[in-house]
Amino acid sequence: CTDFESLKKSFEMLASWRRGDANRLKVADASPNAKENQPKEGEKKDFNVITNFIEILNREKDLKIREQKISGIRTVEMYHQEVENNELPKDAKLVDKSQRHALIVASDEDFSSKTVRSWLNPPYYGNIKSMDDACHNSLGIGLVEKWSNQRELWCTTEGESAGSATTQARTEISCYPYRQEGHSAVDNLCSLQNILFDLSELKNEEVTNAVLQRYVETKHSDEAYIHWKEGTLKGTCKKTENFKGEKLPMWNRDIISSYRQLAAAPPPEQEQRPSDKGHAASDTTLAKGGGEGESRGENAAEGSATRGVNAAGVKAVQDGAAGGDQSSKQAGEQGAKQLPEDRSQAANGAPVADQAAQEVGAAAAAGAGGDKEGKDATGDRKLHQHLGDELRTGGWSIHNSSKSFPRQILSLGGDDASRKRSWKPLECDEWEETTTIVLQRDTFANFFHDSEDFFNLFLALAILDLGLADFQLFFLDLYPRGPFFDVWTNAFAKAPGRVLRAWDVKNRYAGAKVCFSRLITGIVGPASPLTIHTTVAKCAGSPLVMAYADWMIRGLRVQHKTSYVYPGERKYLVITWMSRKSSVKWPELNFCEDGTFWKCSLFSHLGIRELHRVVKNEDEVIKKLQSLEEMEFQGSKRVLVSRKDYNQMPFREQIAIDVQTDIMIVPHGAGLT
């Protein structure tokens, strides 16, 4: 058919093709004279064996390439779907392969009940060593230890020994001033007990409107903060020499420095409410029942008629009221009828409710007629010294508008300390028993600055040894929810309802004077160690930062997407291109909400926000990157290229992409945080 040299060359070419050195064989290369031997027009084509063989192989090669391409496309599509699916599988059992990410595999119960500090201790993140001592103390767990030891007593009640029965009832302010390495200012964190917070400025439209008008006129450079007036905070304690304004940065100073001491209240046995002046009487008169007995019976019934007390408790109140005259009994019956039809709210607190109601009944009986010896009426006076009380026992509560509702009974659902606080000298519209952390966000739509606040709250929880079940979070800035509000409600709250904006706080309490059993002012945003040590410290692998990152991932419920728990070895590498486009409105307009402080009319002049630092030929770059998806790399690995406009994505989805990304390409800016 041909000469030996041509045959040899053909088989060398075939061998090369079989090795994969060439994509396709050329028939024209079958022999040196192939072009000359091509048949002319009208002549019969002379096929030789080599030519036929090559054409058959090429057809097989083409078919195989097409099949591989289709299979590759399907494989890449399958991997893309895996990356995009963010649903947490039911009954997923995650295993931390590295044994360094305890929070990632924590159960829901552990995540919500354990304190942050317990996670930072061995055998969890406390077993991970920082790079060196400098890193340990500036950006590691040592920072928590050092800051925790800075507690100072800033305000205390004079003349009380540590063992005094009313110590728990008095105002106390403790602060934790600390100067971080590399930071010129002193940063702080304060805890206030039994403090009155006057929210009247938050309820004053002139004040809030003026704040937002300044925000608009200064083109958002003036923060949406109320500058709290003197006397916003009130209590019974006297400032100590530690109470210094220079130790309070920014909005911390606005709030804490507003504290004013009230006149000392008389001891419980000497206190007499103005409402009691009209019918002050001797113990003998009180024991006889009479008019005040009626009043007590009615008030006890009224208090028990509010939501949360079960039917058994109501009967106890009625039985107690029966010790008085007929009007007291009728008041008890009337109060019982006022109970809400749906009593399921009291299911969890039924035993406590029963006990509370029995004591209310006992109080009513004592008020109506006292015991036979006439000695309970006097002792019972201590139970009637608070205005606008609120009973919180577990998941249910009793709000009472009666001036003589027993405060001691309201403490039955708490611990010993809350029972000791049964007498409080502050006159408040309402009492808030839940530990409350107040913050003023540095901003609401810049992820770098929002991250400062996130990390600072995590740090504060560690310093104060608190967990998600221990507090509720109030924002006192006038900002709207913003794009990152899901972080607050998921990563920093046991339930979304425990996070309230200033607008929500304003509407939660009917009165302006709200007393808090414990109020905590958080760390200001710019004091974040993440900001301070961005350039100062050269640390890597900080267990504190690692715990914070895992806390955020766990809180947003995307822990199953991390490489820490991925079963086996991933068969793909993810390249994420973070696209910057002028695709959304200014956040002030995008998150406005009529019917709140943040009215849309204030920002109607804003439109689409024009972004800078953009890649002009982005489409061309993406097309080039996506060509990598057609290739198969060592170990049959694939490359997935994803272009994402984070402005168009919920925050949880952003983090789900982040935790799976191996290479991220993005212009410099806050979005890269």
C-alpha positions as CSV (number, residue, x, y, z in Angstrom):
1,C,0.0,0.0,0.0
2,T,2.8,2.4,0.8
3,D,6.5,2.6,1.5
4,F,8.0,1.6,4.8
5,E,9.0,5.2,5.8
6,S,5.4,6.4,5.4
7,L,4.1,3.5,7.4
8,K,6.6,4.1,10.2
9,K,5.7,7.8,10.3
10,S,2.0,6.9,10.5
11,F,2.5,4.6,13.4
12,E,4.6,7.1,15.3
13,M,1.9,9.6,14.8
14,L,-0.7,7.0,16.0
15,A,1.4,6.3,19.1
16,S,1.6,10.0,19.9
17,W,-2.1,10.2,19.6
18,R,-2.6,7.3,21.9
19,R,-0.4,9.0,24.5
20,G,-2.7,12.0,24.3
21,D,0.0,14.3,22.8
22,A,-2.3,15.2,20.0
23,N,-6.0,15.9,20.0
24,R,-6.7,14.7,16.4
25,L,-4.9,12.9,13.6
26,K,-4.6,14.5,10.2
27,V,-5.2,12.3,7.2
28,A,-3.0,14.5,5.1
29,D,0.0,13.4,7.3
30,A,-0.5,9.7,6.4
31,S,2.3,9.9,3.9
32,P,4.9,12.5,2.7
33,N,3.2,12.6,-0.6
34,A,-0.3,12.7,0.6
35,K,-1.2,16.0,-1.0
36,E,0.2,15.0,-4.3
37,N,-1.6,11.7,-4.1
38,Q,-5.0,13.3,-3.5
39,P,-7.4,12.5,-6.3
40,K,-8.2,15.2,-8.8
41,E,-11.7,16.3,-9.5
42,G,-13.7,13.5,-11.2
43,E,-11.1,10.8,-10.3
44,K,-11.9,8.0,-8.0
45,K,-10.4,8.4,-4.5
46,D,-7.8,5.8,-3.6
47,F,-8.3,4.9,0.1
48,N,-5.4,3.1,1.6
49,V,-5.5,1.1,4.9
50,I,-3.8,3.8,7.0
51,T,-6.1,6.6,5.8
52,N,-9.2,4.5,6.6
53,F,-7.8,3.5,10.0
54,I,-7.0,7.1,10.9
55,E,-10.5,8.3,10.0
56,I,-12.1,5.6,12.1
57,L,-9.9,6.5,15.1
58,N,-10.7,10.2,14.7
59,R,-14.4,9.5,14.7
60,E,-14.0,7.5,17.9
61,K,-11.8,10.2,19.4
62,D,-14.5,12.9,18.5
63,L,-17.2,10.8,20.1
64,K,-15.1,10.3,23.3
65,I,-14.3,14.0,23.5
66,R,-17.9,14.9,23.2
67,E,-18.9,12.3,25.9
68,Q,-16.2,13.6,28.2
69,K,-17.2,17.2,27.6
70,I,-20.9,16.4,28.4
71,S,-19.9,14.4,31.4
72,G,-17.6,17.2,32.6
73,I,-20.4,19.7,32.1
74,R,-22.7,17.5,34.1
75,T,-20.1,17.1,36.8
76,V,-19.4,20.8,37.1
77,E,-23.1,21.5,37.2
78,M,-23.6,18.9,40.0
79,Y,-20.8,20.5,42.0
80,H,-22.3,23.9,41.5
81,Q,-25.6,22.7,42.8
82,E,-23.9,21.3,45.8
83,V,-22.2,24.6,46.5
84,E,-25.5,26.6,46.0
85,N,-27.6,24.3,48.2
86,N,-27.5,25.9,51.7
87,E,-30.1,23.8,53.5
88,L,-28.9,22.1,56.6
89,P,-29.7,18.4,56.2
90,K,-32.0,17.0,58.9
91,D,-30.3,14.9,61.5
92,A,-27.0,15.8,60.0
93,K,-24.1,14.4,62.1
94,L,-21.1,16.6,61.6
95,V,-17.6,15.5,62.5
96,D,-14.9,18.0,63.1
97,K,-12.0,16.3,61.3
98,S,-9.4,18.7,62.7
99,Q,-10.8,18.7,66.3
100,R,-10.2,22.5,66.4
101,H,-13.7,23.8,65.6
102,A,-15.9,22.7,68.5
103,L,-18.6,25.3,67.8
104,I,-19.0,24.1,64.2
105,V,-20.3,20.7,65.5
106,A,-22.0,22.0,68.7
107,S,-25.5,20.9,69.3
108,D,-28.3,23.5,69.4
109,E,-28.6,23.1,73.1
110,D,-24.9,23.6,73.8
111,F,-24.7,26.6,71.4
112,S,-27.6,28.4,73.1
113,S,-26.8,27.4,76.8
114,K,-23.0,27.5,77.1
115,T,-21.3,30.8,77.8
116,V,-18.8,32.2,75.4
117,R,-16.0,32.0,78.0
118,S,-16.7,28.3,78.5
119,W,-16.0,27.8,74.8
120,L,-12.7,29.7,75.1
121,N,-11.6,27.3,77.9
122,P,-10.1,23.8,77.5
123,P,-11.0,21.4,76.1
124,Y,-12.3,23.7,73.3
125,Y,-10.5,26.7,71.9
126,G,-8.5,27.0,75.0
127,N,-6.4,24.1,73.8
128,I,-5.3,26.0,70.7
129,K,-2.1,28.0,71.2
130,S,-1.6,31.5,69.9
131,M,1.4,32.3,67.7
132,D,3.2,34.0,70.6
133,D,2.6,35.8,73.9
134,A,2.1,39.1,72.1
135,C,-0.7,37.6,70.0
136,H,-2.1,35.8,73.0
137,N,-2.5,39.1,74.9
138,S,-3.6,41.4,72.1
139,L,-5.7,39.3,69.8
140,G,-6.0,36.0,71.6
141,I,-7.7,34.5,74.7
142,G,-5.2,36.4,76.9
143,L,-7.1,39.6,75.9
144,V,-10.3,38.2,77.5
145,E,-8.4,37.3,80.7
146,K,-6.7,40.6,81.0
147,W,-9.8,42.7,80.3
148,S,-11.9,40.6,82.7
149,N,-9.5,41.5,85.5
150,Q,-10.0,45.3,85.0
151,R,-13.3,45.5,86.9
152,E,-13.7,48.7,88.9
153,L,-16.6,49.7,91.2
154,W,-17.7,53.1,89.9
155,C,-20.9,53.6,92.0
156,T,-22.0,52.0,95.2
157,T,-24.5,52.7,98.0
158,E,-22.9,54.1,101.2
159,G,-23.4,52.6,104.6
160,E,-24.2,49.0,103.4
161,S,-22.2,46.0,104.4
162,A,-21.7,43.2,102.0
163,G,-24.1,41.1,104.0
164,S,-26.9,43.6,104.0
165,A,-30.3,42.3,103.2
166,T,-30.9,45.1,100.7
167,T,-27.5,45.0,99.0
168,Q,-29.0,43.3,96.0
169,A,-31.7,45.9,95.8
170,R,-29.4,48.9,95.5
171,T,-27.9,50.5,92.4
172,E,-24.4,49.5,91.6
173,I,-22.2,50.4,88.6
174,S,-19.1,48.3,87.7
175,C,-16.9,49.1,84.6
176,Y,-14.0,47.4,82.9
177,P,-11.7,50.2,81.5
178,Y,-8.9,48.7,79.5
179,R,-6.2,50.2,77.2
180,Q,-5.5,47.8,74.4
181,E,-2.0,47.5,73.1
182,G,-1.6,49.9,70.2
183,H,-4.7,51.9,71.1
184,S,-4.3,55.4,72.5
185,A,-7.8,55.6,74.0
186,V,-9.2,53.7,77.0
187,D,-12.0,51.2,76.0
188,N,-14.7,50.2,78.3
189,L,-17.6,47.9,79.2
190,C,-20.0,48.7,82.1
191,S,-22.5,46.6,84.0
192,L,-25.3,48.5,86.0
193,Q,-27.6,46.8,88.5
194,N,-31.0,48.1,89.5
195,I,-30.8,51.2,87.3
196,L,-33.5,53.5,86.0
197,F,-33.2,54.4,82.3
198,D,-35.4,57.4,81.3
199,L,-36.5,56.7,77.7
200,S,-38.4,60.0,77.4
201,E,-36.0,61.3,74.7
202,L,-36.5,58.2,72.6
203,K,-40.3,58.9,72.9
204,N,-39.9,62.5,72.0
205,E,-40.4,63.1,68.2
206,E,-38.7,66.5,68.3
207,V,-35.5,64.9,69.6
208,T,-35.5,61.9,67.2
209,N,-36.5,64.0,64.2
210,A,-33.7,66.4,64.9
211,V,-31.2,63.6,65.1
212,L,-32.2,62.2,61.7
213,Q,-32.3,65.7,60.2
214,R,-28.7,66.2,61.2
215,Y,-27.8,62.8,59.7
216,V,-29.3,63.9,56.4
217,E,-27.9,67.4,56.4
218,T,-24.3,66.2,57.2
219,K,-24.6,63.5,54.4
220,H,-24.5,60.7,56.9
221,S,-21.3,61.8,58.6
222,D,-23.2,62.7,61.8
223,E,-24.3,59.4,63.4
224,A,-27.9,58.7,64.1
225,Y,-27.4,58.9,67.9
226,I,-29.4,60.6,70.6
227,H,-27.1,62.5,72.9
228,W,-28.6,61.5,76.2
229,K,-29.3,64.3,78.7
230,E,-28.2,64.4,82.3
231,G,-30.4,62.3,84.4
232,T,-31.1,59.7,81.7
233,L,-29.7,57.1,84.2
234,K,-30.8,57.3,87.8
235,G,-30.0,55.2,90.8
236,T,-29.4,55.2,94.5
237,C,-25.6,54.7,94.5
238,K,-22.9,57.4,94.9
239,K,-20.1,57.7,92.4
240,T,-16.7,56.6,93.5
241,E,-13.3,58.1,92.5
242,N,-13.1,55.6,89.7
243,F,-16.0,57.3,87.9
244,K,-14.2,59.3,85.3
245,G,-15.4,60.5,81.9
246,E,-12.1,60.1,80.2
247,K,-12.4,56.4,80.7
248,L,-15.6,56.4,78.6
249,P,-15.2,56.5,74.8
250,M,-17.8,58.0,72.4
251,W,-21.4,56.9,73.1
252,N,-20.4,55.1,76.3
253,R,-19.7,58.5,77.8
254,D,-23.1,59.8,76.6
255,I,-25.0,57.1,78.5
256,I,-22.9,56.4,81.6
257,S,-22.0,60.1,82.3
258,S,-25.7,60.9,82.3
259,Y,-26.0,59.1,85.7
260,R,-27.6,61.1,88.5
261,Q,-28.0,59.9,92.1
262,L,-31.4,60.0,93.6
263,A,-32.1,60.8,97.2
264,A,-31.7,57.9,99.5
265,A,-34.9,55.9,100.0
266,P,-36.0,55.0,103.5
267,P,-35.7,51.4,104.7
268,P,-38.6,49.1,103.8
269,E,-40.2,49.2,107.3
270,Q,-40.2,53.0,107.2
271,E,-41.4,53.6,103.7
272,Q,-44.9,54.9,103.1
273,R,-46.3,55.3,99.6
274,P,-48.2,58.5,98.9
275,S,-51.2,56.4,97.9
276,D,-51.3,55.0,101.4
277,K,-51.3,58.4,103.2
278,G,-55.1,58.8,102.9
279,H,-55.7,55.7,104.9
280,A,-52.7,55.2,107.1
281,A,-53.8,53.1,110.1
282,S,-52.5,51.2,113.0
283,D,-51.7,47.5,112.8
284,T,-54.9,46.8,114.7
285,T,-57.0,48.6,112.2
286,L,-55.3,46.8,109.3
287,A,-56.0,43.5,110.9
288,K,-59.7,44.2,111.2
289,G,-60.0,44.3,107.4
290,G,-62.2,47.2,106.5
291,G,-61.7,49.5,103.5
292,E,-58.0,48.7,103.0
293,G,-58.8,45.0,103.2
294,E,-61.2,45.5,100.3
295,S,-58.5,47.3,98.3
296,R,-56.0,44.6,98.9
297,G,-58.4,41.9,97.9
298,E,-59.3,43.8,94.7
299,N,-55.7,44.5,93.8
300,A,-54.6,40.9,94.4
301,A,-57.5,39.7,92.2
302,E,-56.6,42.3,89.6
303,G,-53.0,41.3,89.5
304,S,-53.9,37.6,89.2
305,A,-56.3,38.4,86.4
306,T,-53.5,39.4,84.1
307,R,-52.1,36.9,81.6
308,G,-50.1,33.8,82.6
309,V,-51.8,32.6,85.8
310,N,-53.6,29.3,85.4
311,A,-57.0,28.3,86.8
312,A,-55.6,26.7,89.9
313,G,-53.9,29.9,90.7
314,V,-57.1,31.9,90.2
315,K,-58.9,29.7,92.7
316,A,-56.2,30.4,95.3
317,V,-56.6,34.1,94.8
318,Q,-60.4,33.7,95.2
319,D,-60.0,31.6,98.3
320,G,-57.6,34.2,99.7
321,A,-60.0,37.0,98.9
322,A,-62.8,35.1,100.6
323,G,-61.3,36.0,104.0
324,G,-62.4,39.7,103.4
325,D,-65.8,41.1,103.0
326,Q,-68.2,40.4,100.1
327,S,-66.8,43.1,97.9
328,S,-63.3,41.6,98.1
329,K,-64.7,38.2,97.1
330,Q,-66.6,39.8,94.2
331,A,-63.4,41.5,93.1
332,G,-61.7,38.2,93.1
333,E,-64.4,36.6,90.9
334,Q,-64.3,39.5,88.6
335,G,-60.6,39.2,88.2
336,A,-60.9,35.5,87.4
337,K,-63.3,36.3,84.5
338,Q,-60.7,38.7,83.0
339,L,-58.2,35.9,82.4
340,P,-57.3,35.4,78.7
341,E,-59.1,32.4,77.2
342,D,-55.8,31.0,75.9
343,R,-54.0,29.9,79.1
344,S,-51.5,27.7,77.3
345,Q,-48.9,30.3,77.8
346,A,-48.8,29.4,81.5
347,A,-48.1,25.7,80.9
348,N,-44.4,25.8,81.6
349,G,-44.7,28.1,84.5
350,A,-47.7,26.5,86.1
351,P,-46.0,25.3,89.4
352,V,-44.6,28.8,89.9
353,A,-47.8,30.4,88.9
354,D,-49.7,28.3,91.5
355,Q,-47.2,29.3,94.2
356,A,-47.5,32.9,93.2
357,A,-51.2,32.8,93.2
358,Q,-51.4,31.2,96.6
359,E,-49.2,33.9,98.0
360,V,-51.3,36.5,96.3
361,G,-54.3,34.9,97.9
362,A,-52.6,34.8,101.3
363,A,-51.9,38.5,100.9
364,A,-55.5,39.2,99.9
365,A,-56.7,37.3,103.0
366,A,-54.2,39.2,105.2
367,G,-55.4,42.5,103.7
368,A,-59.0,41.6,104.2
369,G,-58.9,40.3,107.7
370,G,-55.5,39.2,108.7
371,D,-54.9,36.0,110.8
372,K,-56.4,35.5,114.1
373,E,-53.5,37.1,116.0
374,G,-53.5,40.1,113.6
375,K,-49.7,39.8,112.9
376,D,-49.6,39.1,109.1
377,A,-50.9,42.4,108.0
378,T,-47.9,44.3,109.3
379,G,-45.3,42.0,107.8
380,D,-47.2,42.0,104.5
381,R,-46.7,45.7,104.1
382,K,-43.3,45.0,102.5
383,L,-45.1,43.3,99.6
384,H,-46.8,46.5,98.5
385,Q,-44.1,49.0,97.6
386,H,-43.7,48.9,93.8
387,L,-45.3,50.5,90.9
388,G,-45.9,48.9,87.5
389,D,-44.4,45.6,88.2
390,E,-43.8,42.8,85.7
391,L,-43.7,39.1,86.6
392,R,-41.4,37.0,84.5
393,T,-41.1,33.3,85.2
394,G,-39.6,31.4,82.4
395,G,-41.5,31.9,79.1
396,W,-44.5,33.7,80.6
397,S,-45.1,36.9,82.4
398,I,-47.6,38.9,84.4
399,H,-47.8,42.6,83.9
400,N,-49.6,44.4,86.8
401,S,-50.9,48.0,86.8
402,S,-52.0,47.8,90.4
403,K,-49.8,49.9,92.7
404,S,-50.0,47.4,95.6
405,F,-49.1,44.2,93.6
406,P,-46.7,42.3,95.8
407,R,-43.1,42.6,94.4
408,Q,-41.9,39.6,96.4
409,I,-44.4,37.4,94.6
410,L,-43.0,38.6,91.3
411,S,-39.6,37.2,92.2
412,L,-40.8,33.6,92.8
413,G,-39.8,32.5,89.3
414,G,-36.2,33.7,89.8
415,D,-33.2,32.6,91.8
416,D,-32.3,33.6,95.4
417,A,-30.7,36.9,94.2
418,S,-34.0,37.9,92.5
419,R,-35.9,37.2,95.7
420,K,-33.4,39.4,97.7
421,R,-34.3,42.1,95.2
422,S,-37.9,42.0,96.4
423,W,-37.5,45.6,97.7
424,K,-36.3,48.2,95.2
425,P,-36.4,51.9,96.1
426,L,-36.6,53.2,92.5
427,E,-40.0,54.4,91.4
428,C,-40.4,53.2,87.8
429,D,-43.1,52.8,85.2
430,E,-41.9,49.3,84.5
431,W,-39.3,46.8,85.7
432,E,-37.2,44.8,83.2
433,E,-35.8,41.6,84.9
434,T,-34.0,40.2,81.8
435,T,-30.3,41.2,81.6
436,T,-30.2,43.8,78.8
437,I,-27.2,44.7,76.7
438,V,-27.5,48.1,75.0
439,L,-25.5,49.1,71.9
440,Q,-25.3,51.9,69.5
441,R,-24.1,50.5,66.2
442,D,-21.2,52.1,64.4
443,T,-23.3,52.0,61.2
444,F,-25.8,49.6,59.7
445,A,-24.7,48.9,56.1
446,N,-20.9,48.8,56.0
447,F,-19.7,45.3,56.7
448,F,-16.3,46.3,58.0
449,H,-17.9,48.6,60.7
450,D,-20.7,46.1,61.4
451,S,-18.0,43.5,62.0
452,E,-16.4,45.7,64.6
453,D,-19.7,45.6,66.6
454,F,-20.1,41.8,66.0
455,F,-16.7,41.0,67.4
456,N,-17.0,43.5,70.3
457,L,-20.3,41.9,71.5
458,F,-18.6,38.4,71.3
459,L,-15.7,39.8,73.3
460,A,-18.1,41.4,75.9
461,L,-20.0,38.1,76.3
462,A,-16.6,36.4,77.0
463,I,-15.5,39.0,79.5
464,L,-18.8,38.9,81.4
465,D,-19.2,35.1,81.1
466,L,-22.6,35.3,79.4
467,G,-24.3,33.0,76.8
468,L,-27.2,33.4,74.4
469,A,-29.8,32.4,77.0
470,D,-28.6,35.1,79.4
471,F,-29.5,38.4,77.8
472,Q,-31.6,40.4,75.3
473,L,-30.1,43.1,73.0
474,F,-31.4,46.6,72.6
475,F,-30.1,49.1,69.9
476,L,-30.3,52.7,71.0
477,D,-29.2,54.1,67.7
478,L,-31.9,55.2,65.3
479,Y,-30.7,53.2,62.4
480,P,-32.9,50.7,60.5
481,R,-32.4,47.0,60.5
482,G,-30.0,47.0,57.6
483,P,-28.5,44.1,55.5
484,F,-26.8,42.4,58.4
485,F,-29.6,42.3,60.9
486,D,-29.8,38.5,60.5
487,V,-26.5,38.2,62.2
488,W,-27.8,39.9,65.4
489,T,-31.0,37.8,65.5
490,N,-29.3,34.5,64.7
491,A,-25.7,34.6,66.0
492,F,-26.4,36.9,69.1
493,A,-29.9,36.0,70.3
494,K,-31.6,32.8,71.6
495,A,-34.7,34.0,69.7
496,P,-35.2,36.8,67.1
497,G,-37.6,38.6,69.5
498,R,-34.7,39.2,71.9
499,V,-33.2,41.8,69.5
500,L,-34.9,45.2,69.5
501,R,-34.2,48.3,67.5
502,A,-34.7,51.7,69.2
503,W,-38.2,51.9,67.6
504,D,-39.1,48.6,69.1
505,V,-37.8,49.6,72.5
506,K,-39.8,52.8,72.4
507,N,-43.0,50.8,71.7
508,R,-42.3,48.0,74.1
509,Y,-42.7,50.1,77.2
510,A,-45.8,52.2,77.9
511,G,-43.9,54.5,80.3
512,A,-40.7,56.3,79.9
513,K,-39.1,55.3,83.2
514,V,-37.9,51.7,82.8
515,C,-35.8,50.1,85.6
516,F,-33.4,47.3,84.7
517,S,-32.2,44.7,87.1
518,R,-29.1,44.5,85.0
519,L,-28.1,46.8,82.2
520,I,-24.9,46.4,80.2
521,T,-23.3,49.0,77.9
522,G,-21.3,47.3,75.2
523,I,-17.9,48.1,73.7
524,V,-17.9,50.9,71.1
525,G,-17.3,49.8,67.5
526,P,-13.9,51.5,66.8
527,A,-12.5,49.8,69.9
528,S,-12.6,46.4,68.1
529,P,-9.3,44.4,68.4
530,L,-9.9,43.4,64.8
531,T,-9.5,47.1,63.8
532,I,-6.7,48.0,66.2
533,H,-4.5,45.0,65.3
534,T,-5.1,45.0,61.6
535,T,-1.7,46.7,61.2
536,V,-0.2,46.6,64.7
537,A,-0.2,42.8,65.4
538,K,1.2,40.2,63.0
539,C,-0.8,37.3,64.4
540,A,-2.1,34.2,62.7
541,G,-4.3,31.4,64.0
542,S,-5.7,33.3,67.0
543,P,-8.0,30.9,68.9
544,L,-10.2,33.9,69.9
545,V,-10.7,35.0,66.3
546,M,-11.2,31.3,65.3
547,A,-13.8,30.9,67.9
548,Y,-15.5,34.1,66.8
549,A,-15.6,33.0,63.2
550,D,-17.0,29.6,64.1
551,W,-19.6,31.3,66.3
552,M,-20.8,33.4,63.4
553,I,-20.9,30.4,61.0
554,R,-22.7,28.3,63.6
555,G,-25.2,31.1,64.4
556,L,-26.0,31.5,60.7
557,R,-26.5,27.7,60.4
558,V,-24.1,27.2,57.5
559,Q,-21.6,25.0,59.5
560,H,-22.3,22.0,57.3
561,K,-20.8,23.9,54.3
562,T,-17.3,24.3,55.8
563,S,-14.4,22.2,54.8
564,Y,-13.9,21.3,58.4
565,V,-16.8,18.8,58.3
566,Y,-17.0,17.9,54.6
567,P,-17.1,14.1,54.3
568,G,-14.1,12.9,52.5
569,E,-12.0,15.0,50.1
570,R,-13.7,17.6,48.0
571,K,-13.4,17.0,44.2
572,Y,-13.5,20.7,43.3
573,L,-11.9,24.0,44.0
574,V,-14.1,27.1,44.2
575,I,-13.1,30.4,42.7
576,T,-15.5,33.2,43.7
577,W,-15.5,36.5,41.8
578,M,-17.2,39.2,44.0
579,S,-18.8,41.5,41.5
580,R,-19.0,45.2,42.3
581,K,-21.9,46.7,40.4
582,S,-24.0,49.8,40.8
583,S,-27.0,47.5,41.2
584,V,-28.9,48.7,44.3
585,K,-30.2,51.8,46.0
586,W,-28.4,53.6,48.7
587,P,-28.8,51.6,51.9
588,E,-30.5,54.5,53.6
589,L,-33.3,54.4,51.0
590,N,-33.2,50.6,50.5
591,F,-33.9,49.9,54.2
592,C,-36.1,52.8,55.0
593,E,-39.4,51.9,56.7
594,D,-42.3,54.3,57.1
595,G,-43.9,54.1,60.5
596,T,-40.5,54.1,62.2
597,F,-37.8,56.6,62.9
598,W,-36.2,55.9,59.5
599,K,-38.9,57.3,57.3
600,C,-38.5,56.9,53.5
601,S,-39.3,60.6,52.9
602,L,-36.0,61.5,54.5
603,F,-34.0,59.7,51.8
604,S,-36.2,60.0,48.7
605,H,-33.5,62.2,47.1
606,L,-31.2,59.2,47.0
607,G,-31.2,56.7,44.1
608,I,-28.9,53.9,42.8
609,R,-25.6,54.0,44.6
610,E,-22.7,54.4,42.2
611,L,-19.8,52.2,43.1
612,H,-16.2,52.7,42.3
613,R,-13.3,50.3,42.2
614,V,-14.9,48.2,39.5
615,V,-13.4,46.0,36.8
616,K,-14.4,47.5,33.5
617,N,-13.8,44.3,31.5
618,E,-15.3,42.0,34.1
619,D,-17.3,39.9,31.5
620,E,-14.1,39.2,29.6
621,V,-12.3,38.1,32.7
622,I,-15.1,35.9,33.8
623,K,-15.3,34.2,30.4
624,K,-11.6,33.4,30.6
625,L,-11.9,32.1,34.2
626,Q,-14.8,29.9,33.2
627,S,-12.7,28.1,30.6
628,L,-11.0,26.4,33.5
629,E,-14.2,24.5,34.2
630,E,-13.7,22.5,30.9
631,M,-10.4,21.2,32.3
632,E,-9.8,18.2,34.5
633,F,-6.9,18.5,37.0
634,Q,-4.8,16.0,38.9
635,G,-6.9,13.7,40.9
636,S,-9.9,14.3,38.6
637,K,-10.5,17.6,40.3
638,R,-12.5,20.3,38.8
639,V,-12.6,24.1,39.1
640,L,-15.9,25.9,39.7
641,V,-16.0,29.6,38.8
642,S,-18.8,31.6,40.4
643,R,-19.6,35.3,39.9
644,K,-21.6,36.8,42.8
645,D,-23.1,40.2,43.4
646,Y,-23.3,40.2,47.2
647,N,-25.5,43.3,47.1
648,Q,-28.3,41.1,45.7
649,M,-27.8,38.2,48.2
650,P,-29.1,37.7,51.8
651,F,-26.2,37.7,54.3
652,R,-26.5,34.1,55.2
653,E,-26.1,33.1,51.6
654,Q,-23.0,35.3,51.4
655,I,-21.4,33.5,54.3
656,A,-22.3,30.1,52.9
657,I,-20.4,31.0,49.7
658,D,-17.5,32.4,51.7
659,V,-17.0,29.2,53.8
660,Q,-16.7,27.1,50.6
661,T,-14.5,29.5,48.6
662,D,-10.9,28.6,48.0
663,I,-9.9,31.6,46.0
664,M,-11.8,34.9,46.1
665,I,-11.1,37.7,43.7
666,V,-12.5,41.1,44.6
667,P,-11.6,44.8,44.5
668,H,-10.3,46.1,47.8
669,G,-13.0,47.6,50.2
670,A,-15.3,47.0,53.1
671,G,-17.1,44.2,51.1
672,L,-13.9,42.1,51.4
673,T,-14.2,42.0,55.2
